[in-house]
Each structure stands twice: as C-alpha cells, then as structure tokens.
Amino acid sequence: MIIVAADGSADFVRIQEAIDSIADERTEETVIYVRSGVYEEKLHITKPRIRLIGESAETTIITNCDYAKKLFLSGEPYHTFHSYTALIGADDVSIERVTFENTAGKGEEVGQALAAYVDGDKISFRDCRFLGHQDTLFTGPLPPKPRDRSSFGGPRDGIPPRPVRQYYERCYIRGDVDFIFGSATAVFLDCEIVSSGKGWVTAASTPEDVQYGYVFIGCKLTGEAPIESVGLGRPWRNYAKVAFVRCWLGPHVKKAGWDRWNERESVEALAFAEYGNIGPGADIGERVDWSKQLTEQEAEALDVDRILAGRDRWNPRAALADRRVTLYLAGDSTMSNYAASIYPRMGWGQVLERWFGSGVTVCNAAASGRSSKSFIAEGRLAAIWSRIQPGDYLFIQFGHNDQKPDEARHTDPHTSYLDHLRQYVEGARARGALPILITSVQRRSFDEQGRFTDTHGEYPASVKRLAEELEVPLIDLAEKSKQLFLSYGAERTKALFLWLRTGEHGNYPDGVMDDTHFSEAGAMEIARLIVEGIKELDLPLAGLMQE
C-alpha cells in the first residue's frame, strides 16, 4: 500500500508520483490511498491493477483546468482529448471516493474540458464525483476517425480501438453538453446525473458490433437546467446505444427525450430506450417516435452482470463486495459487547452490524472501564493497527472513564484527552482508514424536577473542537442521546437502561438500577442514532446499509 498526502505527511505528496513509483511488472493489485486534499495534477494512470482510494470524494479532489481552446507552445489547440484532468488508460483499475474536476469553465467560453478520460477495460468507480461542463466524462475508446479534421489528437489517438467495459456505482456526474460520451460499454448504477445547463446527458458512439452501450439503472437525473432543456442523449456515431431503466428524471428533461444531432445520423441504426422511469421528465407521451420503450423482459435482460461479463466473466460488483469494509470500534462499556450471562446489558456497538449488509464487518474492540489513555496503554489500539486496512473505518468514543480520578485512566479534557484522541485519528489516517470522532453518549441523569443534567463536563466540547481542527467527521452522540432521553422523560428512559426489578430477569435476581449501561432496547436506540449520524455525514458507509 502507498499513501499520498498533500501536506507531506505520507509516502508521496502527489498522486502521480505514487503511480510512477509502481513497478510495471506486477501480478497483484497495488493500493494507493489518498488523504483529503486538493491535488492540482494532470493525472495519468497507465499501469494496470491499481486500486485508488480517496479519504472522501468531497475532500479528495483531483483538479485541472485545461480546455480544448487552450494552445500549446506550438500554437496548436489542445482540442477535446488533451483537455482531461485524469487519463485512466490501463486495465483492471478501480477507484473509490475521489473527485475528478475540470475547472476551465463553460463550453461556449473554453470548448470541451474533460474531467476524466477513461479508456481502459474493466474499470470500476464507486462513490466518485466527476465535475465539469461540456464533455465531463469521456468513456473511450475513440471512434474510428473524426468528422472535421485528420486526427482526434490526445494521448490515445492512433491506438486501434477495442471493446472496453466500465462500471460506475453511486457516482455523481455533473455537466451540461454531451457530458457523458464515448464508445465504451458502461453501466451507471444508482448514480446522480446532474445537468448544470441546457444540453444533452449522453453522446454515445457505440461501435456497430458491440451489443451494449450506456445503461443507466436506478439513477437520478437532477440539476439546475431550465425545464425541458436537456435531452437524454444524441448520437455521436450511427450505432449509438443508450438505455435508462427505472431512473428518476427531473423536469429539465425534454418531452421528446432524445435528439438526432442535426439529423446527421440515421435513426434506424440507433438504440435509444427507456423502461420504468419515474419523475416529471419521465412522461413518454411525446417521446420521439424512433426511440423505444422496452418490455419488462427486455429491461430485465439489462442486468449489470450480463452487460459487463464478456468472455472473462468480469463481475465488478462481486469484486467490490469481496473487499469487505471493516468498521472498527474503539471505546468503553457503553459501546462494547457483552456475554449472554449478563443479558439484557448490551453496548450499542454490539447491535450496530444489524444495519449493514454482507459488505460490512463490525469489529468491536471497545472494552468496559477503558479511557482513551488506558485503551492505548493496554495495547488495544495497537491490535487495531495490526489489522485495519485502507478503506476501513475507526469509530472513536471515549470520555466516560477519562473523567475517573485514577492515574491509569484520567485525562484532562483540554490537554491529554485531546493528545490521546489525536493518536487514534492520525493512526487511522496513516493506514488509509477513515476516523470518525463520537462525543460521549449521555448517562440517564435527571434531577428531582425531571430536568436532564449533563455529566460529561468539557469532554464533548473538546471532541468537537478537535474534529474541527483535524477536519474529522463527527457524530455528536452527546447531543443526540440527550434529545432522545428528553423525548422519553425520566421514567420512560429507564427502559433504555439496565433497570430491572427484583426477580424480573434470571441474570439479575436482585434487580439492578444502572443509569450508564443499556438494555437491548437502549443499545438499539443508540445504534440508530449512530446510523443517523452516518447518513447525515453522507459517508460512503451509508451506501452499504440495509433498509
């Protein structure tokens, strides 16, 4: 694994330097983890078997501002295919949680300006963003020849075209004119396709002998473009194939749906199709008569695995699923697991996995009685470091025992507490994992008038300040649990904690009144608050949740 950090704290400062350091002759995948930062680069990925992972698509940004009307020193224009921010020209590349951005501006001012030029086979993107205006995302290869000059130009001009397959899952793609274009067979699953102005979403150039072109499944077409000002697509070449299946189409979509590109193409050779779309732009009553409404059977045949399989049976969804994400939990007794012998006492971390599918494993390392200090001193954090991988998560919640006066556990909320938490954050980042800070869950603490009282002092506020300082995602569980307990009130809140009457449960024959530790019902409610926080932060982890 190679780690890139713009601030100089890792193996490389620039992503290209990391790629260039990789040996050409490799049989195994190389992982490059990119920490949050703005990387002003013109990126070239021309080595196969690379997995590029950003810390977050919102904060890991690769940006450039080249454009078609820009001139080389020779006076020749860049044209479309030199204008890219990133060229992905190798096979077997997967990219997660990265933004590709071209900031050159609108097409009427600068011409085409690609955010990404994707020309390899078996390329997959998950939770990525592609930001531009005209021609944001080019899915190679190039068509056989250009219409208006002798060559296309660009780094791939003259290379014999070949069929390539690409997969985009939960991606955000923004542009205006022909902003998804090219000859690839590409599936877009659960993506948001954003039209920033009048234009066309697609301009496909599917080769005649290729069965599938672009297939959008379960996508959402949104944007600021005026009502009925955006076409679903127009053909860049005669045999263009595009299908929108079970997508949501906004009011900016034209009633006609599709265009012919100034009638330069024969409509008989086109395959522009829809099925089961909804939303204000999905009305098919005025669609052009040469587009097609698929039957249910035809739509079902547009299966991701079938479209992308090829002779080698490529299955990007299975490959991504095999890379299970592990969610590590570091904390105290309110988070930890408990044996059946002390049920119904449970920690919220014990039940968290119930919200996730098979792609997520929860590794709960929390332990009773531990503070941010003693957890480290006992080697518990070192055990996490020995296992955590790029793309994993570390959820960090302490404070209950940091307040205790004994030397082994006590930390000062303004100094040593923060020093210890920094070790968790920096250690996770150094290993390519994403740290999440969590303020201490509240105890059940009501006065005689039924008013809630906070028992954590300055610890939660210190966590918030640290999260802001280090730009770490924060779940304010102190505030969320306070509001939950207020909604229940002093008496009903007992049901969320380990309050049992004498003889009520065999594990506690004498009963128990515990205002710190949760019952199963309480653990579930606190876990729901954590899930709520994950969704509010819009973490990629949210996309792996079960309903």
C-alpha positions in Angstrom: 0.0 0.0 0.0 1.1 3.5 -0.9 -0.2 6.6 0.9 -0.4 10.1 -0.6 -0.9 13.2 1.5 -0.9 16.8 0.1 0.6 18.0 3.4 3.8 15.9 3.1 3.0 13.6 6.0 2.9 10.3 3.9 4.9 8.5 1.2 4.2 11.0 -1.6 2.8 14.5 -1.9 1.4 14.0 -5.5 -0.7 11.1 -6.7 1.3 10.9 -10.0 4.5 10.3 -8.1 2.9 7.4 -6.3 1.7 5.9 -9.6 5.1 6.3 -11.2 6.8 4.5 -8.3 4.9 1.3 -9.0 6.8 -1.4 -10.9 5.4 -2.2 -14.3 5.7 -5.9 -13.9 3.3 -6.9 -11.2 0.8 -9.7 -10.8 -1.0 -8.3 -7.7 -3.1 -5.2 -7.2 -1.4 -2.1 -5.8 -3.4 0.1 -3.4 -2.9 3.8 -3.3 -4.7 5.6 -0.5 -5.1 9.4 -1.0 -5.8 11.5 2.1 -8.0 14.5 1.9 -6.6 17.4 -0.1 -6.8 19.3 -3.4 -4.4 17.7 -5.8 -3.7 20.0 -8.8 -2.5 17.4 -11.2 -2.9 16.1 -14.7 -3.1 12.5 -13.8 -2.1 9.5 -16.0 -2.9 6.0 -14.8 -1.4 3.8 -17.5 -0.3 0.9 -15.2 -2.8 -2.0 -14.7 -4.1 -3.4 -11.4 -4.3 -0.2 -9.4 -6.8 0.5 -6.7 -7.0 4.2 -5.9 -9.0 5.1 -2.7 -9.7 8.6 -1.5 -10.5 9.6 2.1 -13.8 11.1 0.9 -15.0 12.2 -2.5 -16.0 15.6 -1.1 -12.5 16.2 0.3 -10.1 14.2 -2.0 -10.1 16.3 -5.2 -8.0 15.9 -8.3 -8.3 19.1 -10.3 -7.0 20.7 -13.5 -8.2 23.5 -15.9 -7.0 22.5 -19.4 -9.5 23.0 -22.2 -10.0 22.5 -25.9 -9.3 26.1 -27.0 -6.1 26.3 -24.9 -2.9 26.5 -27.1 0.3 24.5 -26.9 3.5 26.4 -27.3 3.4 25.5 -31.0 0.2 27.4 -31.4 -1.8 24.2 -31.9 -5.0 23.9 -29.8 -5.4 21.2 -27.2 -8.7 20.1 -28.8 -11.0 17.8 -26.7 -8.7 14.9 -26.0 -5.8 16.8 -24.5 -8.1 18.7 -22.0 -8.5 15.9 -19.4 -7.8 16.2 -15.7 -7.2 12.4 -15.4 -6.4 9.8 -18.0 -7.2 6.2 -16.9 -5.8 4.2 -19.8 -4.8 0.9 -18.1 -6.9 -2.2 -17.5 -8.1 -3.6 -14.1 -8.3 -0.3 -12.3 -10.7 0.5 -9.5 -11.3 4.0 -8.0 -13.3 4.9 -4.9 -14.1 8.1 -3.1 -12.3 10.5 -5.4 -13.4 13.7 -7.2 -12.2 14.4 -10.7 -12.7 18.0 -11.6 -12.1 20.3 -14.6 -12.5 24.0 -13.6 -11.8 25.5 -17.0 -15.4 26.8 -17.4 -18.3 26.6 -19.8 -18.1 25.2 -23.2 -19.1 28.4 -25.0 -16.1 30.1 -23.5 -13.4 27.4 -23.4 -14.7 24.5 -25.5 -14.6 20.9 -24.3 -12.9 20.3 -20.9 -12.8 16.7 -19.7 -12.7 15.8 -16.0 -11.8 12.2 -16.8 -10.7 10.3 -20.0 -11.4 6.6 -19.2 -10.0 4.3 -21.8 -9.2 1.0 -20.1 -11.1 -2.2 -19.8 -12.5 -3.5 -16.6 -12.5 -0.1 -14.9 -14.8 0.5 -11.9 -15.7 3.6 -9.9 -17.6 3.7 -6.7 -18.7 6.9 -4.7 -16.7 9.1 -7.1 -17.6 12.6 -8.5 -16.9 13.9 -12.0 -17.3 17.7 -12.3 -17.2 19.7 -15.4 -19.3 21.4 -18.1 -19.0 20.3 -21.7 -17.7 16.7 -22.1 -17.1 16.0 -18.4 -16.6 12.2 -18.7 -15.2 10.5 -21.8 -15.6 6.7 -21.9 -13.2 5.6 -24.6 -12.2 4.3 -27.0 -12.2 6.9 -29.7 -14.4 6.3 -32.7 -12.6 5.2 -35.9 -12.0 8.8 -37.2 -13.1 12.4 -36.6 -15.5 14.2 -38.8 -13.9 17.6 -39.1 -10.1 17.0 -39.1 -7.5 14.4 -39.9 -7.0 13.2 -36.3 -8.5 13.4 -32.8 -5.3 14.3 -31.1 -4.7 13.4 -27.5 -2.7 10.6 -25.9 -4.7 7.7 -27.3 -5.0 8.9 -30.9 -3.9 6.2 -33.3 -4.3 3.3 -30.9 -6.6 0.7 -32.5 -10.0 0.8 -30.8 -11.1 -2.2 -28.8 -14.3 -3.0 -26.8 -13.9 -1.9 -23.2 -16.2 -2.2 -20.1 -16.7 0.3 -17.3 -18.8 0.4 -14.1 -19.9 3.4 -12.2 -21.7 2.9 -8.9 -23.1 5.6 -6.6 -21.2 8.3 -8.6 -22.1 12.0 -9.1 -21.6 13.3 -12.6 -22.2 16.9 -13.4 -22.0 18.8 -16.8 -24.2 20.3 -19.5 -23.4 19.5 -23.1 -22.7 15.8 -24.0 -21.2 15.3 -20.6 -21.1 11.5 -20.7 -19.8 10.5 -24.1 -17.8 7.8 -25.9 -17.7 4.2 -27.2 -17.5 2.1 -24.0 -20.0 -0.4 -22.7 -20.7 1.3 -19.4 -23.2 0.7 -16.6 -24.2 3.5 -14.3 -25.9 2.1 -11.2 -27.5 4.3 -8.6 -25.7 7.4 -9.8 -26.8 11.1 -9.7 -26.5 12.7 -13.1 -26.6 16.5 -12.8 -27.3 18.9 -15.7 -25.9 22.3 -14.8 -27.3 23.9 -18.0 -29.0 23.2 -21.4 -27.6 20.3 -23.4 -27.6 16.6 -23.6 -26.7 14.0 -21.0 -25.1 11.5 -23.4 -23.4 11.4 -26.7 -22.7 7.7 -27.3 -20.5 6.3 -30.2 -21.2 2.7 -29.6 -19.5 0.5 -32.3 -21.8 -1.4 -34.6 -20.6 -4.8 -33.4 -20.9 -4.1 -29.7 -24.1 -5.3 -28.0 -24.4 -2.7 -25.2 -23.6 1.0 -24.9 -24.6 3.1 -21.9 -27.1 1.6 -19.5 -28.3 3.7 -16.6 -30.0 1.7 -13.8 -31.7 3.3 -10.8 -30.1 6.7 -11.5 -31.4 10.1 -10.6 -31.3 12.9 -13.2 -31.3 16.2 -11.5 -29.9 19.7 -12.0 -30.4 23.5 -12.4 -31.0 23.4 -16.1 -34.3 25.1 -17.2 -37.4 23.0 -17.6 -37.5 20.8 -20.7 -34.0 22.0 -21.9 -32.0 18.7 -21.6 -32.0 15.7 -23.9 -31.3 12.2 -22.6 -28.9 11.8 -25.5 -27.9 12.3 -29.1 -25.8 10.0 -31.3 -22.1 10.8 -31.8 -22.0 8.0 -34.3 -24.5 5.9 -36.2 -24.9 2.9 -33.9 -25.3 4.7 -30.5 -26.9 2.7 -27.8 -28.3 4.2 -24.6 -30.9 2.9 -22.1 -32.4 4.5 -19.0 -34.0 1.8 -16.7 -36.0 2.6 -13.6 -34.5 6.0 -13.2 -35.9 9.3 -11.8 -36.0 12.0 -14.5 -36.3 15.6 -13.4 -38.3 18.4 -15.1 -35.3 19.6 -17.1 -35.6 16.5 -19.4 -37.2 17.3 -22.8 -40.5 15.8 -23.6 -39.1 14.5 -26.8 -36.4 12.8 -24.8 -33.8 12.3 -27.5 -32.2 14.3 -30.4 -30.6 13.3 -33.7 -27.6 15.7 -33.7 -28.8 18.0 -36.5 -30.1 14.9 -38.3 -26.6 13.7 -39.2 -27.3 10.1 -38.1 -29.7 7.5 -39.4 -32.3 6.9 -36.7 -32.8 3.3 -37.9 -29.3 2.4 -36.6 -29.9 4.0 -33.1 -31.0 2.1 -30.0 -32.2 4.8 -27.5 -34.5 3.1 -25.0 -36.3 3.5 -21.7 -38.2 1.4 -19.2 -40.0 2.1 -15.9 -38.7 5.6 -15.4 -40.5 8.0 -13.0 -40.5 11.7 -12.2 -41.6 14.8 -14.1 -39.3 14.1 -17.0 -40.4 10.5 -17.5 -43.7 11.1 -19.4 -43.3 9.1 -22.7 -46.4 10.6 -24.3 -44.3 13.0 -26.6 -41.1 11.0 -27.0 -39.6 10.9 -30.5 -41.1 8.0 -32.4 -37.7 6.4 -33.2 -36.9 5.8 -29.5 -38.0 2.6 -27.8 -39.9 1.7 -24.7 -38.6 -1.7 -23.6 -40.7 -4.6 -22.5 -40.3 -5.9 -19.0 -38.5 -8.9 -20.3 -36.1 -6.7 -22.3 -35.5 -4.5 -19.3 -34.8 -7.5 -17.0 -32.2 -8.6 -19.6 -30.2 -5.4 -18.9 -28.6 -7.0 -15.9 -25.3 -5.5 -14.7 -23.5 -8.8 -14.6 -24.7 -9.8 -18.1 -23.8 -6.5 -19.7 -20.3 -6.4 -18.3 -19.4 -10.1 -18.2 -17.6 -10.5 -21.5 -15.6 -13.7 -22.2 -13.7 -13.4 -19.0 -16.8 -13.1 -16.8 -15.8 -9.8 -15.3 -18.1 -9.0 -12.3 -17.1 -5.6 -10.7 -19.9 -5.8 -8.2 -18.7 -9.1 -6.8 -15.1 -7.7 -6.8 -16.2 -4.7 -4.8 -18.3 -6.8 -2.5 -15.3 -9.1 -1.8 -13.4 -6.0 -0.5 -15.4 -6.0 2.7 -15.3 -2.9 4.7 -14.5 -3.3 8.4 -15.8 -0.9 10.9 -13.6 -0.9 14.0 -15.0 0.4 17.3 -12.7 1.8 20.0 -14.4 2.9 23.1 -15.8 2.0 26.6 -18.6 -0.1 28.2 -21.4 1.8 26.5 -20.1 0.6 23.2 -18.7 -2.9 24.0 -20.0 -6.4 23.5 -21.3 -8.5 26.4 -21.8 -12.2 27.1 -25.2 -13.7 27.3 -24.7 -14.3 31.0 -25.3 -10.6 31.7 -28.0 -10.0 29.1 -30.0 -7.7 28.8 -27.0 -5.5 29.3 -25.7 -4.6 25.8 -23.5 -1.9 24.2 -24.6 0.0 21.1 -21.6 -1.4 19.2 -22.9 -4.9 19.9 -26.0 -4.3 17.7 -24.6 -2.0 15.0 -24.0 -4.7 12.5 -27.7 -5.3 12.2 -27.9 -2.2 9.9 -25.4 -3.4 7.4 -25.3 -6.0 4.7 -22.7 -8.5 3.8 -20.2 -5.9 2.7 -19.5 -4.6 6.2 -18.0 -6.3 9.2 -18.1 -4.6 12.6 -15.1 -5.4 14.7 -15.9 -4.2 18.2 -12.8 -3.6 20.2 -14.4 -1.5 22.9 -14.0 -2.6 26.4 -15.5 -1.8 29.8 -13.8 0.6 32.0 -11.3 1.9 29.4 -10.5 5.5 28.8 -8.7 7.0 25.7 -5.5 6.6 27.7 -5.8 3.1 29.1 -7.1 1.7 25.8 -3.7 2.7 24.3 -1.7 1.6 27.3 -3.1 -1.9 27.3 -2.2 -2.4 23.6 -5.8 -2.4 22.4 -5.2 0.3 19.8 -2.1 -1.4 18.6 -4.2 -4.5 18.0 -6.4 -2.5 15.7 -3.4 -1.1 13.9 -2.2 -4.6 13.1 -5.5 -5.4 11.2 -7.0 -2.2 9.9 -6.9 -1.8 6.1 -7.3 1.1 3.6 -11.0 1.9 3.2 -11.9 0.7 6.7 -13.4 2.9 9.4 -12.4 3.6 13.0 -15.2 4.9 15.3 -13.8 6.5 18.4 -15.9 7.2 21.6 -14.4 7.8 25.0 -15.0 10.2 27.9 -16.9 8.2 30.5 -13.8 6.8 32.1 -11.4 9.7 31.2 -13.3 11.5 33.9 -12.2 8.9 36.6 -9.6 10.2 39.0 -7.2 7.2 38.9 -3.9 7.7 37.2 -4.3 4.8 34.8 -7.4 6.3 33.2 -7.7 10.0 33.9 -7.1 12.6 31.1 -7.6 16.3 31.1 -10.3 17.4 28.6 -8.3 20.3 27.3 -4.8 18.6 27.0 -4.1 14.9 27.5 -7.6 13.8 26.3 -7.0 15.5 23.0 -3.5 14.2 22.8 -4.7 10.7 23.1 -7.5 11.1 20.6 -5.1 12.5 18.0 -3.2 9.2 18.2 -6.4 7.4 17.1 -7.1 9.9 14.3 -3.6 10.1 12.9 -3.0 6.4 13.2 -6.2 5.6 11.2 -5.3 8.1 8.5 -1.7 6.8 8.3 -3.2 3.3 7.5 -5.7 4.6 4.9 -8.7 4.2 7.2 -11.3 6.9 7.9 -11.6 8.0 11.6 -14.9 9.1 13.0 -15.0 11.0 16.3 -18.0 10.5 18.5 -18.9 12.5 21.6 -19.7 10.6 24.8 -23.2 9.1 24.9 -25.2 10.5 27.9 -26.0 8.8 31.1 -29.5 8.7 32.4 -29.3 11.8 34.6 -32.5 13.6 35.7 -32.9 15.8 38.8 -35.9 15.7 41.1 -37.9 18.0 38.8 -37.3 15.8 35.9 -34.8 18.0 34.2 -31.9 16.4 32.3 -28.4 17.1 33.6 -25.2 16.7 31.6 -22.5 14.6 33.4 -19.7 14.8 30.9 -18.4 18.3 31.5 -15.9 19.7 28.9 -15.2 16.4 27.2 -17.8 16.5 24.4 -16.9 20.1 23.6 -13.2 19.2 23.4 -14.0 16.4 20.9 -15.9 18.9 18.7 -13.0 21.3 18.7 -10.6 18.5 17.8 -12.9 17.3 15.0 -12.9 20.8 13.5 -9.2 21.3 14.0 -8.3 17.9 12.3 -11.2 18.1 9.8 -12.5 14.7 11.1 -16.2 13.7 10.6 -18.0 14.0 13.9 -21.1 12.3 15.3 -22.4 14.3 18.2 -23.8 11.4 20.2 -23.9 13.5 23.4 -26.4 15.9 21.9 -28.3 13.2 20.0 -28.7 10.9 23.1 -29.7 13.9 25.3 -32.5 14.8 22.9 -33.6 11.1 22.8 -33.7 10.9 26.6 -35.6 14.2 26.9 -38.2 12.8 24.5 -38.6 9.7 26.7 -38.6 11.6 30.0 -37.2 10.5 33.4 -39.4 7.5 34.0 -39.7 6.0 30.4 -35.9 6.3 29.9 -35.4 3.5 32.5 -36.5 1.1 29.7 -33.4 2.1 27.7 -31.0 1.4 30.6 -30.3 -1.6 32.7 -33.2 -1.1 35.2 -34.7 -4.4 36.4 -37.0 -5.2 39.3 -36.2 -8.0 41.7 -37.0 -11.3 40.1 -37.6 -9.7 36.7 -34.6 -11.5 35.0 -32.7 -14.6 35.9 -29.3 -12.9 35.3 -30.2 -10.2 37.9 -32.3 -11.9 40.6 -31.9 -9.0 43.0 -32.7 -6.4 40.3 -30.5 -3.6 39.1 -30.6 0.2 38.7 -27.9 1.2 36.2 -28.0 4.7 34.7 -24.9 4.2 32.5 -25.3 0.8 30.7 -28.0 0.0 28.2 -30.7 -2.7 27.9 -31.1 -4.3 24.4 -33.7 -1.7 23.6 -31.4 1.1 24.7 -28.5 -0.3 22.7 -30.7 -0.4 19.6 -31.9 3.2 20.0 -28.3 4.5 20.5 -27.2 2.5 17.5 -30.0 4.1 15.5 -28.5 7.5 16.4 -25.1 6.4 15.1 -26.7 5.2 11.9 -28.5 8.6 11.7 -25.1 10.3 12.1 -23.5 8.2 9.3 -26.3 9.2 7.0 -26.0 12.9 7.9 -22.3 12.8 7.2 -23.1 11.2 3.9 -20.3 8.6 4.4 -19.8 6.0 1.7 -20.6 3.6 4.5 -24.2 4.8 4.3 -24.5 3.2 0.9 -23.7 -0.3 2.4 -26.6 -0.1 4.8 -29.7 -2.4 4.7 -33.2 -0.9 4.9 
